[in-house]
């Protein structure tokens, strides 16, 4: 590098080859260590798999595959059951709405005076008198179960 005033000049080498590095003598080749006979046998034994070990691995892989296949099948069954339940719930809601609409329509069309007239005049029914009414204590709240004869 030469300096001329404020101007520096640097010598560059433009070439297509890289320099060869010189290696430190004695480091070129590492000494080859002799492997003992027992170590060599252990390495060879480690490279070869025993037939029993291979059969164990194959059995483990097959059983894992079967378990995973069963798991996926159960997941698919659960998904289809959920879809079926949702469909049935939708049908139930539709039927309940239809039933409520029909009940409302029927209830609004009943003429109670006409029912009373037919019951009294055509069927011969009468209003209950004081002694004929028997009150039951309904503990269940929903219905009364008759376990014996009702007195006249």
Secondary structure as GFF3:
##gff-version 3
##sequence-region A 1 152
A	DSSP	beta_strand	2	4	.	.	.	ID=ss1
A	DSSP	beta_strand	7	9	.	.	.	ID=ss2
A	DSSP	alpha_helix	37	47	.	.	.	ID=ss3
A	DSSP	alpha_helix	51	109	.	.	.	ID=ss4
A	DSSP	alpha_helix	112	117	.	.	.	ID=ss5
A	DSSP	pi_helix	118	122	.	.	.	ID=ss6
A	DSSP	three_ten_helix	130	132	.	.	.	ID=ss7
###
